[in-house]
Amino acid sequence: MRLVTLRIAGAAAHIAVHGEIDYEALPMLRAAAADLPPDVAELVWDFQDARFMDVAGLHLLFEPSRGAPARKTTVTNLAPQPLRLLVLAAEVNPNLELARLLPDTLPAALLDD
């Protein structure tokens, strides 16, 4: 089974994750992002088929790989468990830029807690 599906359109890349996001998958996911052309300025992670995410997902989303170019990164199609993990992480560390990562996902009430 393939772990990711990649689509690039202009300066935007869309990586769809298929399967759990855990420490076993993390190197492959980071490699997918690192292998993007340098002119890709926007990265969208699609978690439609990622029903589970552990702390490795937090590392993927909030700790860019060394030497990786700065990209606008967002996440779409979050299942309840990965979304809850991201909300909990933001509650523990209010400095996480959750609104930037999930601009079209979270109701404002969740961000105001």
DAVENSUL-V958182 format. One line per field, one symbol per residue. ss: DSSP state (2 for helix, 1 for strand, 0 for the rest). phi: phi as a letter, one per 30 degrees, with the letter a starting at -180 (. if undefined). A space follows every 50 residues. Layout:
BEGIN
ss = ???
phi = ???
END
This chain:
BEGIN
ss = 00011111100111111100102222222222220000000111111110 00102222222200000000011111000222222222222200000222 2000000222200
phi = .ddbbcbbbicccbcccckdcbdddeedddddddddedddcbbcdccecc dbbcdedddddcbeddidddbdbbbbhddeddddddddddddbdddcddd dbdccddeddddd
END
